[in-house]
């Protein structure tokens, strides 16, 4: 019986979950993740609507396709360990569970299509955020599975306006959100079949419509930039998403050398209203970006107490970004780190 439910835990929870969770909402672009989550001023980005106020009139950008993938590095280790086994029997499954027990797994993909004309950007996005974990049943002492899945899709529109050294903007999102949260104990895993698991998943789904308004304000004085953003200033659909109203602050410095080399450093403080109840160190993000004529560059940063890095290429019709960072799922650095890699390819006529 032990082998039966452990085998089910791996094959019916981990494998199936991670194979269907291929779309993920990523908190920032790889270019920003490489800067420790900072970099809100470093590059043209819909993540900072006020940036649109600095654009000229007329057509700016057409983003036809932008697949973005993110995954925890331990997925590669798990796949390698499984493929190195000559056979996957009860003993091998038990050993894999022991090795990866209480280790979080994460995988995802996001895509959007946008059109930017003058100071307005209109887009359609599809995203999903998913996490899976095999932990320890506190009652029976065996394996249990925790799975969370959030699917979001819908249109968004952003607008920005400049006033001398000031620029203001706002992003309005209309989202259809589906949230699934499942916890399966040892006894449940031993008796469920695939159809029962499917029915259980359907019973634990919360769906709703969400509207959010995210305003931002930037001030530029020579090489110094200061910005404030309020994610979720206006938001509906609390049955699906918790109240995400918060306040973010950014302080950046940019230096250009011989009109070719650009260095940008930034301090980015998030959730100053403490909506997420995180520790202070999780709110601090430091980033550095160096680029040559805006088309190739590198990123370095510090986020949640961990180093980050990345590279990017902007070739006008295709943008490529690659980054590495660590997401702390616990409270203190080193408590429950999740090492992740991020990759993005944009195709179209790009800024």
C-alpha positions in Angstrom: 0.0 0.0 0.0 2.9 2.4 0.8 4.3 1.9 -2.7 0.8 2.4 -4.2 0.1 5.8 -2.8 3.7 7.1 -3.1 3.6 6.1 -6.7 0.3 7.9 -7.1 1.8 11.0 -5.4 4.5 11.2 -8.0 2.7 10.2 -11.1 -0.7 11.7 -10.5 0.3 14.8 -8.6 3.7 15.9 -9.7 3.9 14.7 -13.3 0.4 15.6 -14.3 0.4 18.9 -12.4 3.7 20.1 -13.9 2.7 19.0 -17.4 -0.4 21.1 -17.5 1.0 24.1 -15.6 2.9 25.4 -18.6 1.5 28.9 -18.5 2.6 31.2 -15.7 2.2 34.9 -14.8 5.8 36.1 -14.2 6.2 39.0 -11.7 8.6 40.9 -13.9 10.3 40.5 -17.3 13.6 38.6 -17.4 15.4 41.9 -18.0 14.0 43.2 -14.7 14.4 39.9 -12.9 18.1 40.0 -13.7 18.2 43.4 -12.0 16.8 42.0 -8.8 13.3 43.0 -9.7 14.4 46.6 -10.1 14.9 48.3 -13.4 11.5 50.0 -13.7 13.3 53.0 -15.3 15.9 51.0 -17.2 13.9 49.9 -20.2 10.7 50.6 -22.1 8.2 48.5 -20.2 4.4 48.2 -19.7 5.2 47.5 -16.1 5.6 51.2 -15.7 2.7 53.0 -17.5 4.2 56.5 -16.8 7.0 55.6 -19.2 4.5 56.0 -22.1 4.4 59.7 -21.3 8.0 60.1 -22.6 7.2 58.6 -26.0 6.7 60.7 -29.1 3.6 60.9 -31.3 2.7 58.3 -33.9 3.3 54.5 -34.1 5.8 53.1 -31.6 5.6 49.4 -31.3 3.8 46.2 -32.4 4.4 43.1 -30.3 3.1 40.1 -32.3 4.4 37.3 -30.0 6.2 37.2 -26.7 6.5 33.7 -25.2 8.1 33.9 -21.8 9.0 30.9 -19.8 10.1 30.5 -16.2 11.0 27.4 -14.2 12.6 26.4 -10.9 16.1 24.9 -11.5 15.2 21.8 -9.4 12.9 20.6 -12.2 16.0 19.9 -14.3 17.5 17.9 -11.4 14.3 15.9 -10.9 14.1 15.1 -14.6 17.8 14.1 -14.7 17.4 11.8 -11.6 14.3 10.2 -13.1 16.0 9.6 -16.5 19.1 8.1 -14.9 17.0 5.4 -13.3 17.0 2.1 -15.2 13.5 1.6 -13.9 10.9 3.5 -11.9 9.6 1.2 -9.3 8.4 1.6 -5.7 11.9 1.9 -4.2 13.0 4.5 -6.8 9.9 6.5 -6.2 10.3 6.5 -2.5 13.9 7.6 -2.8 12.9 10.5 -5.1 10.2 11.6 -2.7 12.7 11.5 0.2 15.2 13.6 -1.8 12.7 16.2 -3.0 10.3 16.2 -0.1 9.4 19.7 1.1 11.0 21.2 -2.1 8.9 23.6 -4.1 8.5 23.2 -7.8 7.5 26.0 -10.2 7.1 26.2 -14.0 5.2 28.5 -16.3 4.8 30.3 -19.6 3.2 33.7 -20.4 2.5 35.5 -23.6 1.0 38.9 -24.7 0.3 40.8 -27.8 0.4 44.7 -27.7 0.2 47.7 -29.9 1.6 51.1 -28.9 0.6 54.3 -30.6 2.0 57.6 -29.1 1.3 57.5 -25.4 -1.3 54.6 -25.4 -0.7 50.9 -25.3 -3.4 48.2 -25.8 -2.7 44.6 -25.2 -4.1 41.1 -24.7 -2.4 38.8 -22.2 -2.6 35.2 -21.2 -0.9 34.0 -18.0 -1.0 31.4 -15.2 0.8 31.1 -11.9 1.4 27.6 -10.6 3.2 26.0 -7.7 3.5 22.3 -6.7 5.0 20.7 -3.6 5.2 17.3 -2.0 5.4 17.7 1.7 5.0 15.8 4.9 1.5 14.9 6.2 1.5 16.3 9.8 -1.0 13.7 11.0 -0.1 10.5 9.2 3.6 11.3 8.6 3.5 10.3 4.9 3.5 12.3 1.7 1.0 15.0 0.9 0.7 17.3 -2.1 -0.1 21.0 -2.2 -1.0 22.5 -5.6 -2.0 26.1 -6.4 -2.9 27.3 -9.9 -4.0 30.8 -11.0 -5.0 31.4 -14.6 -5.5 35.0 -15.9 -6.5 36.2 -19.3 -7.9 39.5 -20.7 -7.2 42.9 -22.3 -5.4 45.8 -20.8 -4.8 49.4 -21.7 -2.1 51.9 -20.5 -1.8 55.6 -21.0 0.9 58.1 -20.1 1.4 61.8 -20.1 4.4 64.1 -19.6 4.6 67.5 -17.9 8.1 68.9 -18.2 10.2 66.7 -15.9 7.1 64.8 -14.7 5.3 61.9 -16.3 2.2 60.1 -15.1 0.4 57.0 -16.3 -2.1 54.3 -15.5 -2.8 50.7 -16.5 -6.3 49.3 -16.6 -6.7 45.5 -16.6 -9.8 43.4 -17.2 -9.1 39.9 -16.1 -10.9 36.6 -16.1 -9.3 34.7 -13.2 -9.5 31.0 -12.2 -7.9 30.0 -8.9 -7.4 26.3 -7.9 -6.0 25.2 -4.6 -5.7 21.6 -3.6 -4.2 19.7 -0.6 -4.2 15.9 -0.8 -3.3 13.9 2.3 -1.7 10.4 2.2 -5.1 8.6 2.7 -6.7 10.6 -0.1 -3.8 9.9 -2.5 -4.1 6.2 -1.9 -7.7 6.0 -2.9 -8.1 8.6 -5.6 -8.0 7.6 -9.3 -7.4 10.0 -12.2 -11.1 10.8 -12.7 -11.6 11.4 -8.9 -8.6 13.8 -9.0 -10.1 15.6 -11.9 -13.4 16.0 -10.1 -11.6 17.2 -7.0 -9.8 19.8 -9.0 -13.0 21.1 -10.5 -14.6 21.3 -7.0 -11.7 23.5 -5.7 -11.9 26.1 -8.5 -12.8 29.7 -7.7 -13.6 31.9 -10.8 -14.4 35.5 -11.2 -13.9 38.8 -13.1 -11.2 41.2 -11.8 -10.6 44.8 -12.8 -7.5 46.6 -11.6 -6.1 50.2 -12.0 -2.4 50.7 -11.5 -1.3 54.3 -11.6 2.4 55.5 -11.6 4.2 58.8 -11.3 7.8 59.5 -12.4 10.1 62.5 -11.9 13.3 63.0 -13.8 16.0 65.5 -12.9 19.1 65.3 -15.1 20.4 61.7 -14.4 18.2 61.0 -11.4 14.7 59.4 -11.6 12.2 59.0 -8.9 9.0 57.0 -9.2 5.9 55.9 -7.3 3.5 53.1 -8.3 0.3 51.9 -6.6 -0.5 48.4 -7.9 -4.2 47.7 -7.4 -5.3 51.2 -6.3 -8.7 50.3 -7.6 -9.5 46.5 -7.7 -12.5 44.3 -7.8 -13.0 40.6 -7.6 -11.7 40.0 -4.1 -13.3 36.5 -4.1 -10.5 35.5 -6.5 -7.7 37.8 -5.6 -6.8 39.2 -2.2 -6.6 42.9 -1.8 -3.3 43.8 -3.6 -3.3 47.5 -3.0 0.2 48.6 -2.2 2.8 51.2 -2.8 6.2 50.8 -4.6 9.0 53.3 -4.8 11.9 53.5 -7.2 15.1 55.7 -7.2 17.3 55.4 -10.3 20.5 56.9 -11.7 21.5 56.8 -15.3 24.8 57.7 -17.0 25.6 57.7 -20.7 29.2 57.5 -21.9 30.1 58.8 -25.4 26.5 58.4 -26.5 27.0 54.6 -26.7 27.4 53.0 -23.3 24.6 53.3 -20.8 24.8 52.5 -17.1 21.7 52.4 -15.0 21.5 51.7 -11.2 18.3 51.5 -9.2 16.8 51.0 -5.8 13.3 49.6 -5.9 11.2 49.2 -2.7 8.0 47.3 -3.0 4.9 46.8 -0.8 5.5 49.8 1.4 1.9 49.5 2.7 2.7 45.9 3.8 -0.3 44.4 1.9 1.6 41.1 1.6 2.9 41.0 5.2 6.4 40.2 4.0 9.6 41.0 6.0 11.4 44.2 5.1 14.3 42.5 3.4 11.8 41.0 0.9 10.8 44.5 -0.1 14.4 45.6 -1.1 15.5 45.2 -4.7 18.8 46.6 -6.1 19.7 46.5 -9.8 22.4 47.5 -12.3 22.2 47.4 -16.0 24.9 48.1 -18.6 24.1 48.3 -22.3 25.7 49.3 -25.6 23.6 51.5 -27.8 20.5 49.9 -26.3 20.7 46.7 -28.3 22.9 44.4 -26.1 23.5 44.5 -22.4 23.8 42.7 -19.0 21.9 42.9 -15.7 23.1 42.4 -12.1 21.1 42.7 -8.9 20.2 41.8 -5.4 16.7 40.6 -4.5 15.3 39.3 -1.2 18.9 38.7 -0.1 20.0 36.7 -3.2 22.2 37.8 -6.2 20.6 37.9 -9.7 22.0 38.3 -13.2 20.9 38.3 -16.8 21.6 39.3 -20.4 19.5 40.7 -23.2 19.5 41.5 -27.0 17.3 44.0 -28.7 17.4 43.7 -32.4 14.3 45.8 -33.2 12.3 42.8 -34.7 13.3 40.4 -32.0 14.1 40.9 -28.3 15.8 38.1 -26.3 16.1 38.1 -22.5 17.6 35.6 -20.1 17.9 35.9 -16.3 18.5 33.9 -13.1 17.2 34.8 -9.7 16.1 33.2 -6.4 12.6 33.6 -4.9 12.4 33.3 -1.1 9.2 31.4 -0.2 9.9 31.6 3.5 10.5 34.6 5.8 14.3 34.9 6.1 17.0 34.4 3.5 18.0 30.7 3.2 14.8 29.4 4.8 13.0 28.2 1.7 14.7 29.5 -1.5 13.4 28.7 -5.0 16.1 29.2 -7.7 14.6 30.1 -11.0 15.5 30.8 -14.6 13.6 33.1 -17.0 13.6 33.5 -20.7 11.7 35.8 -23.1 11.5 36.2 -26.9 9.6 39.1 -28.4 8.8 39.2 -32.1 7.4 42.3 -33.9 8.4 45.9 -34.4 9.9 46.8 -31.0 11.0 49.8 -29.1 
